[in-house]
Amino acid sequence: MAVFVLDKNQTPLMPCSEKRARQLLTSGRARVHRMRPFTIRLVDRKAEDSILQPIRLKIDPGSKGTGIALVRVSEVRQTVLTLMELKHRGADIRDALLQRAGFRRRRRGKLRFREKRFCNRRKPEGWLAPSLQHRVDTTMTWTNRLRRLAPITSVDMELVRFDTQLLENPDISGVEYQQGTLAGYEVREYCLEKWGRQCMYCDKQGVPLQVEHIVPKASGGSNRPSNLGIACDPCNDAKAARPVEEFVRDPKRLARIKATMQTPLRDAAAVNATRWILLGALKLTRLPIATATGGRTKWNRSRLGIPKTHALDAACVGTVDEIAGWRQPTLHVACTGRGRYKRTLLDKNGFPRGRYMHEKRKYGFATGDLVRAHTLSGKHAGVYVGRVAIRASGNFKITTASSVVQAINHRYIRLLQRADGYGYSQRN
């Protein structure tokens, strides 16, 4: 993974290798500017004395996570500099808002009566639900942050595939539009993704799969996607027109099939609702922006033999002839927030059972700080690097990439980086 480099005035320069960064730090020509992502600051160079190459920021938006890749562009190939996966907390925001609404409803209805209010809160144009707006805000936060760490010259973003029917016939409408040339292919691709590209009855992979009616058409089953599954040819023939309850004898598999049938389209709806808002926000950066379809990303990945991850999908976005340097660790960035409004712990019935600390900091540390702990004795003897959770007693909890260590005294902890609302871990 490349190391970000800043000049003496904190202007971004070309990223360097880890070996080169180690040499600069050892010789005293650089200082550590930031730990995650690791950034150094030169003390003897300005941006005017450096030659910069084109760096492209590639984004693969998703519902639960967004892939980000920084790529150095040349005439021969594209070289991956940094891979990142940004994990959103949209589901946590949704659950917190639902819980808050339940508390308020109880206070208004059961504890003290208040008249209902109607039509007194108007939503502005372009309003998004907080759980959706969070996806746009965090992606833009890291876009701006990476622009301050690297000389980014352009942006590639994966967007929805083009509507080929509308391009060929602008006047198409009604049923003709709904049942177009790509209707069957879209449904099949959706079913493959929904069922994990394996047979729903025997879990076979890498074999030809067919679209299967779970409730047979002879029994009144419809062509709705919720009634469609994926099965291999032997299982499809063996099931024939029998009900799925009669064909599948394993209760666990039958329950899993019925649960998958009712899988909501929440993730797809989240991406559809935020993609154009995100594109509009990226345009405000005034960088050259190119959009590409998911089909091109998949084609690039399959053609180049690159495994599927969010970060590598981002590296394959857009026009790609050859990619180098993609076999490197990925920096996982999880949105953790900067605290909470709720000041009490609750039992299962929603009643307070304890209170959170009133102090934001304790002994110079705050929850979420990146720290390094070095204990010499005891059952927790060792060196730990991770996020800290403060306690009033002074014995803190440290969450590392692989474990959680309790009761580390603050005297053995050293601050590496202040909390910024994100948790970091690096994985191969």
N, C-alpha and C positions, 0 to 999 in steps of 0.2 A: 504494500500500500504506500502510495506517495505521501510525502510530508509537505504540508503547506509552508510557504516561505513568504515573509513580509520584509520590506526594507526598513531602514531606520525610522522612516516616517509612517510606518504601518500601511504602506501601499503594497498590494499583492504582486508577487513575482511568480515565475514559473515554479511549480512544485519540484522537489528533488527526491532522490531515493533515500531510504532509511540510512544507508551507509554514508552518503554524503552529509546528511543531517548530523550524524554522530561525529563525523570529522569536524564539522563547523562548530559544534558544541564543545568538543574537546579542545580545539585550538583557541576558544574564546571569541570567535568571530560571530557567534550567535547566542541568543538567549531563548529559553523556552517561553513562548507567548501563550500557549494554550495546550492543555493536555488532551482534550477530546473535542473535535478531531485534532491530532497532534500538529502543532504549528510552532515554527521557530521564527525569531525576528533577528535579522542581521543588524550588526552595529556599525558596519563599515561600508555600506552600499546603499545607493539610491536607485529608484526605478529608472531614472534617466540613463543609467549606466548599463542597463540590462536589455537583452533581446528577448522579446516575448513571442510565443507561438500561439496559434489559434487553439482555444480550449472550448469545447462544446459541453453544455449541461444537458443531460438527457433525463427525462422524467417519464415514468410509467405509473400513472395514477391508479389507485385501487381503493377499495372500500375499507378494508382493515389495515392495509399497509401500502406505502408508495415506494417504488424503486427509484433510486437516484444514482446516476453515474456521471463522472467527469472523464471526458475523453479528449486526448490530444489528437488533433486532426493534421494529417499530412497528405501529400499527393499519393503516397503508396498505400498507407493503411491508417486505421484508427487505433490508438493505443490507450487502453483503459488506465487511468490514473487512480481513481478512487471509486469504490462501490459502497453504497449505503442502502439500508432498508429502514424506512421511517414507519414506525408502528403507531397508528392513530388510536385515540381513546374515545372515538365517537360512541361506542356502545356504553362505556362508563358514563359519559355525559348524559346519554338518553336515560339510563337507569337512575341517575341522580336526580334528573328533572322529574321523572315519574314519582320517585320517592318524595321529593319536595312537594309535588302537587297533592299527593296523598296526605301529607301532614297538614297542608293548608286546608284541604277539604274537610279534614277531621276537626280542625280548629273552628272553621266557619260553621260547620253543621252540627257538631255535637258538644263542643265546649262553650261557644258563645255564638248566638245567631246573628248573622249579618245578611242584609238583602243581597240578592244576586245582582251582578253587574253585566250588562250586555253592550256590545258594540262601543266600548270606550277605549279600546286599544287597537289602533290601526297599524298594520304592518307596512313598512315602506316598500316601495317597488324594488324587486330583486332580493327580497328577504329570504334567507335560508334558515332552516332549523339549526339551533346551536350545534347539534351533533354533526351536521353537514358543513356548517360554516367552519367548524374546527378543522376539517380536512383541508379546506382551502387555506386557512390561516397558517397552519403548521407547514404546509408545503411552501408557501410564500416566505415564511420565516427562514426556512433553510435555503431557499433560493437566494434571498438577500444575504444570508450569512456566508454562503459559499462565494458570493460575488465579492465579499470583503476579504476572503482568504485566497482567491485564485482569480487571475485575469480572464474571466469568462467572456467570450466574444459572441456566442449564439446559443440558442435553446432549441432542443427538439422535444416535442411532447406527443405522446400517443393519444390519439383522439378516436372517436367512433369511425367505423368504416363508412365509405361514401355510399350514398343511396343511388345505386346504379339505375334503378327504374326511373327515378325522377330525373336523372341526367339524360336518359334516352328519350323520355316522354314527359315533358313538363306538365302536360294536361292530364296525366293519369290520376284517377281518383276512385273512391268507393271500393267495391269488392275486387275490381281489377288490380288496384294497388295492393290490397292485402294479400291476394293470391298471385303474386308475381313470380318471376323466374327464379328467385332465390328463396322462396318461402320454405320449400322442403329442406334445403340445405341449412337454413338458419335454425330450424327446429331440430335437425339432426345434430348440429354442432352444440346446441343448448343441451340436448339430452346427453351427449358424450361428456360434457363438463359436469353436468349434474350428477351423473352416476360414476364419475371417476374413471371413465374410459375402460371399464371392465364389465364383464357379464354380471348382471344383478343376481343371477341364480347360482353360478358356480365360481365367480370371481376370476375367470380367465382373462388374461391380458395378452395383447399382441396378436390377436386373432380377429378375423372379420366379424364385426358386430352389426346387428340389425335393430331397427326400431321396433319395439314390442309394445302391444296394447296390454296393460296390466289387467284391466277389466275388459274382457274380450268384446269386440264389437257385436258378436252374436248375442251377448248378454246385455246390450245397451251401452257399452263403453263408448266414450267419445274420443275425438282426436285432439282434445286439449292436452297441452304439454304436461299437466299434472297427472295424466293417465298414460303417459308414454314412458317407457323404460328402454334399456339397452340389454340385449341378450345375444349370445352366440347362436350359431345356426342349430347345433344339436339341442340346446335347451329350448329354443324357440319352437322347433318341431315337436319336442316332447310335450311342451305345455299345450300347444294347439289352442283350442277354444275353452280349455278348462279354467275355472276360477283360480286365482293365485293362492287362495287358502287351501285348495285341494292339491295343487302341484307342489307347493313348498311345505315340507314336513317339519322343518326346523323352526321352532317358535321364535328364536332370537333373530334369525334371518328374515322371517315374515314381519316381525315388528320393525326391523331396520328398513325393509322395503316400504312399508306403509308410512314410516316417518319421513323417508326421503321423498315419497310422493307429494307430501304436503310442504316440502321445503319452500319457504317464501322467497320472493325475488328482492329481498331487502338490499342485498349487496349491489345487485345490478341497478336498482333504483337510486341508490346513493351515488354511484358513479355517474349515472345519467344526469342527476340533478346538479352535480358540481363541476362537470367537465368544462362547460362553457364559461362558468364563473371563474374557474381557475385559468382558463385561456385568456379571459379578459384581464385578469390580474397580472398575468405574465406580460401582456402587451404593454402595461404601464411601466415596465422596466426599460422600454425602448431598445431592447435587444432584438436582433433578427430572430424570428420564431418560425419554425417549420413544424407542421403537424403530420402525423403518419397514422396509419390504421393498425389495428391489432393483427390483422392478417399478414401485413408486411413484417411486423415484429416476429411473428411465429415462423414465417418463411426464412427470415434471416437466421434465427436461432437454429432451425432444423438444418439449413444449408451449411452452416459453419460448425455443427456438432457441439453446440453449447448447451449445457443443462439448464433446466427451467428454474429460475428463482426471480424474485421481484427485481433485484439489483441487476442481474444479467439480462433480464427482459428490457430494462432501461437502456443498457449498453447496446442492445440490438434495435432500438427504435430508430426509424428513419432509413435513409439510404446508407447501406453498409456493404462494402466490398470485402474487407478483411479486418479482423479485430485481433489485436495482440494484447497480451498482459491481462487477460480476464481471469487467469488462474491465480487469484489472490484472495486474502481474507476480506470479509464483508463487515463493515461497521454497522451494527444494529443500534438504532436510535429509537427508544421507546418514550412516547409522551407520558410524562408522569404528573404534570400539573405543578403549580407553585403553592399548594396549600388547599384548604377547604373552608367553606363558610360554616359548615356544621361544626359546632363546638362541643357536642356531647356524643357519647357512645349510646347505642340503642340496643334494647333486647329484641326478641323475636316479635313482640307485639307493638314495637315502636315507642316504648317508654324509655326515658333516659335512665342509664345505669352507671354513668361515669362521665367525666369531663376531660377534654383534651387540655394540654398545657396552654397557658396564656402567653408564655414567652415564645417568640419566634426563634430565638437563639439561646443556646446554653453552652457556657464555657467556650464561646467563640465559634461554635458550630451550629449549623442549621440543617434540618432534615433535607436530604437530597444532595448535600455536598459530596464531592468526590474526594476521598481521603485514602491515606495509607496508614495502616496500623501495623506495628511491630511489637509483639509481645514475646518476652524471653522465657517465661515459665508459665506453668498452669496447663490446664487441658486445652486451652486455645492458643498455645505457643505457636508462633509462626508469623508470616507476613501476609497481610490481606489488603487488597485494593478494591474499593467499590463504593457504593452509596451508603451514607450513614443515616440512621434514624435516631434522633436525639432522645434522651430520657432525662427526667428531672434529677435522677440519682447520680448522673454522670457516667453511668455504664451504658454505652451505646450499642446499637445493633448495626452491623455492617453486612450489606448484601453484595456479594461478589458475583462473578459470571457463573459460578458453579455451586455456590453454597451460601448459607445464611449463618453468620456467627453472632451469637448473643453475648452480652455482658462484657464488652471491651471498654476498659476505662479510658476516659478522655485524655489522660496523661500519655498514653501510648499511641495517640492518633495525631497525624500531621495532615494539614489541609493541602490538597492538590489543586482543586478548582471549585469555585462557588457554585451552588445549585443554579441551574438555568432552566428548570422545567423538563429536563430530559434525562433518561438513563441510558448508559452506553455499555455495550459489550461487543467484543470482536470474535467472530467465528469464521472458521475455514469453510 
